[in-house]
Amino acid sequence: MPHYRFPAITGAMQINQLLSAITQTIHSHLPDLKDVSIHAGRFDLAEVKRIANRLPTIKVALMEAREFKSVETEQRDVSLRFAAFVMVSDSRKLPKDEAAINIIETLSLLIAE
């Protein structure tokens, strides 16, 4: 499972703080996106239509939290699975498939293998 080069997780970082740090890091590397924000899980058609007015965008979602384990510091160690939903549209400058690939390539550089 990849580890992310997003801001270091120190102390008892809360999941919402981690999501915010991830979106801020993505936005700092892709400042031309109209929106990089947290999304609560999966999408339905109405949400996609609403979001379609602000493209290109990335929505970051927590998809799964499991394996909660206690550690010696009375904190919890947990495995988290995130998704980054990349949404683009065609433009005069770039077809949507190329735009999506460019964004995904940039995101992949933020992920340590």
C-alpha positions as CSV (number, residue, x, y, z in Angstrom):
1,M,0.0,0.0,0.0
2,P,1.5,3.4,-0.9
3,H,2.5,5.9,1.7
4,Y,1.8,9.6,1.0
5,R,4.3,12.4,0.9
6,F,1.6,14.7,2.2
7,P,2.3,16.6,5.4
8,A,3.8,14.6,8.2
9,I,1.3,13.0,10.6
10,T,2.4,14.0,14.0
11,G,0.9,13.3,17.4
12,A,-2.8,12.6,17.4
13,M,-3.8,14.0,14.0
14,Q,-7.5,13.7,13.5
15,I,-8.9,12.2,10.2
16,N,-10.5,15.6,9.3
17,Q,-7.1,17.3,9.8
18,L,-5.5,14.7,7.6
19,L,-8.1,15.2,4.8
20,S,-7.6,19.0,5.0
21,A,-3.8,18.6,4.8
22,I,-4.1,16.3,1.8
23,T,-6.4,18.7,-0.1
24,Q,-4.1,21.7,0.8
25,T,-1.1,19.8,-0.5
26,I,-2.9,18.8,-3.7
27,H,-4.0,22.4,-4.3
28,S,-0.5,23.7,-3.7
29,H,0.8,21.4,-6.5
30,L,-2.2,22.0,-8.8
31,P,-3.1,25.7,-8.2
32,D,-5.0,26.0,-11.5
33,L,-7.8,23.6,-10.4
34,K,-11.0,25.4,-9.6
35,D,-11.6,23.3,-6.6
36,V,-9.8,20.7,-4.4
37,S,-12.0,19.7,-1.5
38,I,-13.1,17.0,0.8
39,H,-16.1,14.9,-0.3
40,A,-18.1,12.5,1.9
41,G,-17.6,9.2,0.1
42,R,-19.1,8.1,-3.2
43,F,-21.0,10.3,-5.7
44,D,-24.5,10.2,-7.0
45,L,-25.7,11.7,-10.3
46,A,-27.1,14.9,-8.7
47,E,-23.8,15.6,-7.0
48,V,-21.8,15.1,-10.2
49,K,-24.1,17.5,-12.0
50,R,-23.7,20.1,-9.3
51,I,-19.9,19.7,-9.3
52,A,-19.7,19.9,-13.1
53,N,-20.0,23.7,-12.9
54,R,-16.6,23.9,-11.2
55,L,-14.2,21.9,-13.4
56,P,-11.4,20.9,-13.2
57,T,-11.7,19.6,-9.7
58,I,-10.4,17.0,-7.3
59,K,-12.6,15.6,-4.6
60,V,-10.8,13.7,-1.8
61,A,-12.8,11.1,0.1
62,L,-12.2,8.8,3.0
63,M,-13.4,5.4,1.6
64,E,-12.5,3.1,4.5
65,A,-11.2,3.1,8.0
66,R,-10.3,-0.2,9.6
67,E,-7.9,-2.1,11.8
68,F,-8.2,0.2,14.8
69,K,-5.4,-0.8,17.2
70,S,-4.4,0.7,20.5
71,V,-0.8,1.8,20.9
72,E,1.2,2.5,24.0
73,T,0.4,6.2,24.0
74,E,-3.3,5.6,24.5
75,Q,-3.8,6.7,20.9
76,R,-5.2,4.6,18.1
77,D,-3.4,3.3,15.0
78,V,-5.8,2.9,12.1
79,S,-5.6,1.9,8.4
80,L,-7.2,4.5,6.1
81,R,-8.1,4.2,2.4
82,F,-8.6,7.5,0.5
83,A,-9.7,8.2,-3.1
84,A,-9.0,11.3,-5.2
85,F,-11.8,11.8,-7.7
86,V,-10.5,13.7,-10.7
87,M,-13.2,15.5,-12.7
88,V,-12.4,17.5,-15.9
89,S,-14.1,18.7,-19.1
90,D,-12.9,19.4,-22.6
91,S,-11.4,22.9,-23.2
92,R,-10.0,24.6,-26.2
93,K,-6.5,24.1,-24.9
94,L,-6.7,20.5,-23.9
95,P,-9.1,17.5,-24.4
96,K,-10.5,16.0,-21.2
97,D,-8.6,12.8,-21.4
98,E,-5.2,14.6,-21.6
99,A,-6.3,17.0,-18.8
100,A,-7.2,14.0,-16.5
101,I,-3.9,12.2,-17.3
102,N,-1.9,15.3,-16.5
103,I,-3.6,15.7,-13.1
104,I,-3.3,12.0,-12.3
105,E,0.4,12.1,-13.2
106,T,0.9,15.0,-10.8
107,L,-0.9,13.2,-8.1
108,S,1.2,10.1,-8.6
109,L,4.3,12.2,-7.9
110,L,2.9,13.0,-4.5
111,I,2.6,9.3,-3.7
112,A,5.7,7.4,-2.5
113,E,5.8,3.9,-3.9
